[in-house]
């Protein structure tokens, strides 16, 4: 009986040692994964289109979109644009740029402007495409309403455009 208990104690010690070794190996693997953002490329533009379409669809089919557009003063469009730029800047900085190891070689301004312009331009293009395809341009009473629709749809679409780039390392 004593021999059997000793053998079980050794097996438990071996399992505990293996458990500690596995935990250390997993931690080493986690630390070895490079989370530094890659340079912006054509693939990122494609991801931006897909993400932009994903969130753009949810806004374009809102039953109240035209009602909101007709009631909304134009100052709110500037607020939407500003808010979208602020959210994009926060995402680009806190999720993307914070992972850059050598900030001397990659300045925030360059990192930020490429992504911000790409995401927002893609979002406006997607907003226009969705507005055209689903016929909202024919329901808008003039250019002013069309511009409002485009910027209302482009806000969430821009956030969608940024998701693919910012989360591709996770």
VOBA-1610 file (N, C-alpha, C; in pm, whole numbers, padded with zeros to 5 digits, always signed):
BEGIN
Unk+00082-00119+00000Unk+00000+00000+00000Unk+00087+00126+00000Unk+00191+00125+00082Unk+00281+00240+00090Unk+00349+00266-00045Unk+00384+00158-00112Unk+00448+00169-00242Unk+00352+00233-00344Unk+00228+00195-00337Unk+00127+00249-00429Unk+00105+00398-00404Unk+00102+00437-00277Unk+00086+00580-00242Unk+00206+00659-00291Unk+00325+00607-00273Unk+00447+00674-00320Unk+00443+00692-00471Unk+00399+00589-00540Unk+00392+00597-00686Unk+00289+00703-00728Unk+00175+00708-00662Unk+00073+00809-00692Unk+00124+00950-00661Unk+00198+00965-00553Unk+00255+01096-00519Unk+00353+01141-00626Unk+00437+01048-00678Unk+00530+01082-00785Unk+00455+01121-00913Unk+00348+01049-00943Unk+00268+01082-01061Unk+00205+01220-01047Unk+00157+01252-00929Unk+00099+01384-00904Unk+00206+01492-00920Unk+00324+01468-00868Unk+00434+01564-00884Unk+00470+01582-01031Unk+00472+01471-01106Unk+00502+01479-01249Unk+00396+01561-01322Unk+00270+01536-01289Unk+00161+01610-01353Unk+00169+01757-01318Unk+00198+01788-01194Unk+00212+01929-01154Unk+00328+01995-01227Unk+00439+01923-01242Unk+00553+01977-01315Unk+00516+02001-01462Unk+00447+01904-01523Unk+00404+01920-01662Unk+00307+02038-01676Unk+00220+02053-01579Unk+00124+02164-01581Unk+00197+02298-01576Unk+00296+02308-01490Unk+00375+02431-01479Unk+00451+02455-01610Unk+00507+02350-01667Unk+00581+02360-01793Unk+00488+02405-01907Unk+00370+02347-01914Unk+00274+02385-02019Unk+00233+02531-02002Unk+00205+02574-01880Unk+00167+02713-01856Unk+00280+02807-01898Unk+00403+02771-01866Unk+00517+02854-01905Unk+00531+02859-02057Unk+00514+02744-02124Unk+00523+02740-02270Unk+00414+02825-02335Unk+00293+02818-02284Unk+00183+02899-02337Unk+00213+03047-02318Unk+00266+03083-02203Unk+00301+03223-02178Unk+00413+03269-02270Unk+00512+03182-02294Unk+00619+03215-02388Unk+00565+03236-02529Unk+00471+03152-02571Unk+00412+03165-02704Unk+00334+03296-02714Unk+00257+03328-02612Unk+00182+03455-02611Unk+00277+03574-02623Unk+00386+03570-02552Unk+00481+03681-02554Unk+00558+03689-02686Unk+00571+03576-02755Unk+00649+03577-02879Unk+00568+03624-02999Unk+00436+03630-02985Unk+00352+03676-03097Unk+00371+03826-03114Unk+00406+03864-03236Unk+00430+04005-03267Unk+00296+04074-03294Unk+00261+04169-03210Unk+00136+04242-03227Unk+00158+04381-03286Unk+00277+04406-03335Unk+00307+04535-03397Unk+00226+04547-03525Unk+00154+04657-03543Unk+00075+04673-03665Unk+00163+04675-03789Unk+00116+04608-03893Unk+00189+04607-04019Unk+00166+04739-04091Unk+00243+04761-04196Unk+00223+04880-04277Unk+00094+04865-04354Unk+00029+04976-04379Unk-00101+04980-04446Unk-00085+04936-04591Unk-00175+04847-04638Unk-00162+04792-04774Unk-00298+04784-04844Unk-00295+04729-04965Unk-00418+04711-05042Unk-00513+04615-04972Unk-00459+04515-04903Unk-00543+04421-04829Unk-00624+04494-04722Unk-00563+04594-04662Unk-00632+04672-04559Unk-00749+04750-04620Unk-00731+04798-04742Unk-00839+04869-04811Unk-00954+04773-04836Unk-00923+04652-04880Unk-01027+04551-04904Unk-01100+04517-04774Unk-01025+04498-04666Unk-01088+04473-04536Unk-01177+04590-04495Unk-01132+04710-04525Unk-01210+04830-04491Unk-01342+04830-04567Unk-01341+04792-04694Unk-01465+04786-04771Unk-01563+04686-04710Unk-01513+04569-04674Unk-01599+04466-04617Unk-01658+04513-04483Unk-01574+04566-04396Unk-01624+04615-04268Unk-01720+04731-04284Unk-01691+04817-04378Unk-01777+04932-04405Unk-01913+04887-04456Unk-01914+04791-04547Unk-02040+04737-04597Unk-02122+04675-04484Unk-02053+04604-04398Unk-02121+04534-04289Unk-02202+04632-04202Unk-02138+04739-04158Unk-02211+04835-04074Unk-02295+04932-04156Unk-02257+04957-04280Unk-02336+05044-04367Unk-02474+04986-04397Unk-02478+04854-04416Unk-02607+04788-04441Unk-02704+04809-04326Unk-02652+04806-04206Unk-02742+04819-04090Unk-02807+04957-04083Unk-02740+05059-04132Unk-02795+05195-04129Unk-02885+05221-04249Unk-02845+05172-04365Unk-02919+05202-04488Unk-03061+05146-04483Unk-03081+05038-04409Unk-03213+04978-04402Unk-03296+05028-04284Unk-03248+05130-04217Unk-03325+05188-04107Unk-03450+05254-04165Unk-03564+05216-04115Unk-03689+05269-04166Unk-03707+05417-04142Unk-03639+05470-04044Unk-03654+05611-04009Unk-03546+05700-04068Unk-03461+05647-04153Unk-03348+05725-04203Unk-03395+05853-04273Unk-03489+05842-04362Unk-03536+05962-04433Unk-03608+06059-04340Unk-03682+06008-04244Unk-03749+06095-04146Unk-03646+06173-04065Unk-03542+06104-04022Unk-03435+06169-03945Unk-03364+06273-04031Unk-03333+06237-04155Unk-03263+06329-04246Unk-03343+06457-04265Unk-03472+06443-04282Unk-03556+06560-04309Unk-03572+06649-04185Unk-03563+06592-04068Unk-03580+06670-03945Unk-03447+06724-03890Unk-03337+06668-03935Unk-03207+06700-03876Unk-03148+06830-03933Unk-03112+06923-03844Unk-03041+07043-03892Unk-02900+07004-03939Unk-02846+07082-04031Unk-02717+07048-04092Unk-02602+07050-03991Unk-02617+07122-03882Unk-02511+07124-03780Unk-02485+06984-03725Unk-02587+06901-03723Unk-02571+06765-03674Unk-02485+06680-03767Unk-02484+06712-03893Unk-02396+06641-03987Unk-02250+06669-03950Unk-02221+06794-03918Unk-02083+06828-03874Unk-02050+06757-03743Unk-02147+06744-03656Unk-02125+06672-03530Unk-02098+06524-03558Unk-02174+06464-03651Unk-02152+06324-03689Unk-02011+06306-03746Unk-01972+06398-03834Unk-01837+06389-03894Unk-01730+06401-03785Unk-01744+06498-03698Unk-01647+06517-03590Unk-01642+06396-03497Unk-01758+06347-03459Unk-01763+06230-03370Unk-01698+06109-03437Unk-01727+06088-03565Unk-01667+05976-03638Unk-01515+05989-03643Unk-01465+06110-03670Unk-01321+06133-03673Unk-01258+06108-03536Unk-01326+06148-03430Unk-01275+06125-03295Unk-01270+05976-03261Unk-01376+05904-03295Unk-01379+05759-03267Unk-01271+05688-03349Unk-01258+05723-03475Unk-01153+05663-03558Unk-01014+05693-03503Unk-00992+05817-03462Unk-00862+05855-03406Unk-00834+05775-03279Unk-00933+05760-03193Unk-00914+05683-03071Unk-00884+05537-03102Unk-00957+05479-03197Unk-00930+05341-03235Unk-00791+05326-03294Unk-00754+05416-03383Unk-00623+05408-03447Unk-00512+05422-03343Unk-00529+05512-03249Unk-00424+05534-03150Unk-00419+05423-03046Unk-00531+05398-02980Unk-00529+05306-02866Unk-00520+05160-02904Unk-00577+05122-03016Unk-00572+04982-03056Unk-00457+04956-03152Unk-00426+05052-03237Unk-00321+05031-03336Unk-00186+05086-03296Unk-00179+05217-03278Unk-00048+05282-03259Unk+00016+05245-03125Unk-00060+05214-03024Unk-00003+05175-02895Unk+00080+05048-02905Unk+00058+04968-03010Unk+00134+04844-03027Unk+00262+04865-03107Unk+00283+04985-03159Unk+00405+05014-03234Unk+00521+05021-03135Unk+00624+04941-03159Unk+00735+04935-03066Unk+00834+05048-03087Unk+00866+05076-03211Unk+00965+05180-03242Unk+00893+05303-03296Unk+00845+05386-03206Unk+00768+05504-03247Unk+00856+05610-03312Unk+00988+05600-03295Unk+01077+05694-03362Unk+01072+05674-03514Unk+01057+05548-03556Unk+01053+05516-03698Unk+00914+05533-03758Unk+00812+05525-03674Unk+00674+05535-03723Unk+00602+05643-03642Unk+00600+05760-03694Unk+00535+05874-03628Unk+00384+05857-03631Unk+00317+05904-03526Unk+00173+05888-03517Unk+00101+05958-03632Unk+00145+06075-03671Unk+00079+06150-03777Unk+00070+06071-03906Unk+00179+06006-03944Unk+00180+05926-04067Unk+00093+05801-04050Unk+00106+05737-03936Unk+00029+05618-03905Unk-00120+05649-03908Unk-00155+05762-03850Unk-00294+05805-03833Unk-00356+05853-03964Unk-00289+05940-04037Unk-00350+06004-04153Unk-00382+05903-04263Unk-00293+05807-04286Unk-00319+05705-04388Unk-00445+05627-04356Unk-00454+05584-04233Unk-00570+05503-04192Unk-00697+05586-04188Unk-00689+05704-04130Unk-00807+05788-04117Unk-00866+05822-04254Unk-00783+05867-04345Unk-00832+05901-04478Unk-00884+05779-04552Unk-00812+05670-04543Unk-00856+05548-04612Unk-00992+05502-04559Unk-01005+05497-04427Unk-01130+05450-04368Unk-01246+05542-04403Unk-01224+05672-04393Unk-01335+05764-04416Unk-01370+05773-04565Unk-01272+05771-04653Unk-01300+05773-04797Unk-01373+05645-04838Unk-01327+05531-04788Unk-01395+05405-04817Unk-01539+05412-04767Unk-01559+05465-04647Unk-01694+05474-04590Unk-01786+05562-04674Unk-01735+05673-04723Unk-01817+05762-04807Unk-01850+05693-04940Unk-01754+05624-04997Unk-01779+05550-05122Unk-01885+05442-05099Unk-01869+05367-04990Unk-01966+05262-04959Unk-02104+05323-04932Unk-02108+05435-04860Unk-02236+05502-04834Unk-02303+05543-04965Unk-02224+05596-05058Unk-02280+05635-05187Unk-02330+05513-05264Unk-02250+05408-05266Unk-02290+05285-05338Unk-02420+05230-05280Unk-02428+05220-05148Unk-02549+05167-05086Unk-02669+05258-05110Unk-02647+05388-05102Unk-02754+05484-05126Unk-02804+05473-05269Unk-02714+05454-05361Unk-02752+05442-05503Unk-02821+05308-05530Unk-02758+05199-05485Unk-02811+05065-05514Unk-02953+05048-05459Unk-02975+05097-05339Unk-03106+05077-05276Unk-03203+05193-05301Unk-03166+05283-05390Unk-03258+05384-05440Unk-03287+05501-05348Unk-03210+05519-05243Unk-03236+05632-05154Unk-03206+05766-05220Unk-03123+05765-05323Unk-03095+05894-05390Unk-03220+05946-05461Unk-03310+05855-05495Unk-03434+05897-05561Unk-03539+05946-05461Unk-03521+05907-05335Unk-03616+05949-05233Unk-03575+06078-05165Unk-03449+06116-05181Unk-03399+06239-05119Unk-03453+06360-05195Unk-03497+06460-05120Unk-03547+06585-05179Unk-03431+06683-05194Unk-03350+06663-05293Unk-03242+06756-05321Unk-03107+06709-05271Unk-03008+06788-05307Unk-02868+06758-05275Unk-02844+06761-05125Unk-02908+06852-05054Unk-02887+06866-04911Unk-02924+06736-04837Unk-03038+06679-04872Unk-03078+06554-04808Unk-02987+06439-04847Unk-02943+06437-04972Unk-02852+06332-05016Unk-02720+06339-04939Unk-02668+06458-04920Unk-02544+06474-04842Unk-02565+06428-04699Unk-02679+06462-04641Unk-02708+06417-04505Unk-02711+06265-04497Unk-02779+06202-04594Unk-02786+06055-04596Unk-02646+05996-04605Unk-02565+06050-04695Unk-02429+05996-04714Unk-02347+06005-04586Unk-02353+06117-04517Unk-02272+06132-04396Unk-02330+06056-04277Unk-02461+06041-04273Unk-02520+05960-04165Unk-02479+05814-04183Unk-02485+05765-04306Unk-02447+05625-04332Unk-02295+05607-04320Unk-02219+05708-04362Unk-02073+05693-04361Unk-02014+05691-04220Unk-02083+05746-04122Unk-02030+05743-03985Unk-02008+05601-03934Unk-02115+05522-03922Unk-02095+05383-03880Unk-02013+05302-03980Unk-02027+05334-04109Unk-01949+05262-04210Unk-01799+05284-04190Unk-01760+05404-04148Unk-01618+05433-04122Unk-01568+05352-04002Unk-01651+05341-03900Unk-01613+05259-03784Unk-01598+05113-03828Unk-01691+05066-03911Unk-01681+04930-03965Unk-01557+04911-04048Unk-01519+05013-04123Unk-01399+05005-04207Unk-01274+04986-04122Unk-01273+05044-04005Unk-01153+05038-03921Unk-01140+04907-03845Unk-01247+04837-03828Unk-01245+04716-03744Unk-01150+04610-03798Unk-01158+04585-03927Unk-01072+04481-03985Unk-00924+04509-03966Unk-00883+04632-03988Unk-00743+04668-03973Unk-00698+04662-03828Unk-00780+04712-03741Unk-00738+04726-03603Unk-00741+04595-03525Unk-00823+04503-03569Unk-00833+04378-03495Unk-00769+04259-03564Unk-00701+04281-03675Unk-00645+04168-03750Unk-00534+04096-03676Unk-00474+04156-03578Unk-00368+04090-03502Unk-00420+04008-03386Unk-00551+04017-03357Unk-00604+03944-03241Unk-00660+03810-03278
//
